[in-house]
Amino acid sequence: MHGDDNMVGANAAMLMMVVKRMLIAVPSLIGVVIVTFLLTRALPGDPAAYFAGPAATKEAIEQIRVKLGLDKPLYVQFIHYVGDLARGDLAIADLTRRYRWI
C-alpha cells in the first residue's frame, strides 16, 4: 500500500511543477506579445503605402490605413492585435489574401 501513497505524492508533485511552470510562462508570453507588437509598429516605412503600391494616391493610402486600423490610437491597435492572436488570426492580409509572416 505504501507504493500507492508514493504514486499519489509523485503525481501531486508533478502537477504542482506543471502548474508553476505554466504560471511562469504567462508573463513571458505577455512580454513576447508586447514586444512583437511594438516592433512591428516601430519598423520604418508605412504599411499602408506598401500595400497601396508605388503609384497610389494619398487618398488610397489613407483608405488602406483606415482599413488596417492604423488610424486608431496605439492602445486600440494593441487590443485588436491581441484579439486577433486569441482567435488564431496570424496575420492573413485582408488586402492580398496571402499569408504574411510577422
Residue, then its C-alpha position, 0 to 999 in steps of 0.5 A: m500500500h505504501g507504493d500507492d501513497n508514493m504514486v499519489g505524492a509523485n503525481a501531486a508533485m508533478l502537477m504542482m511543477v506543471v502548474k508553476r511552470m505554466l504560471i511562469a510562462v504567462p508573463s513571458l508570453i505577455g512580454v513576447v506579445i508586447v514586444t512583437f507588437l511594438l516592433t512591428r509598429a516601430l519598423p520604418g516605412d508605412p504599411a499602408a503605402y506598401f500595400a497601396g503600391p508605388a503609384a497610389t494616391k494619398e487618398a488610397i493610402e489613407q483608405i488602406r490605413v483606415k482599413l488596417g486600423l492604423d488610424k486608431p490610437l496605439y492602445v486600440q491597435f494593441i487590443h485588436y492585435v491581441g484579439d486577433l492572436a486569441r482567435g488564431d488570426l496570424a496575420i492573413a492580409d485582408l488586402t492580398r489574401r496571402y499569408r504574411w509572416i510577422 
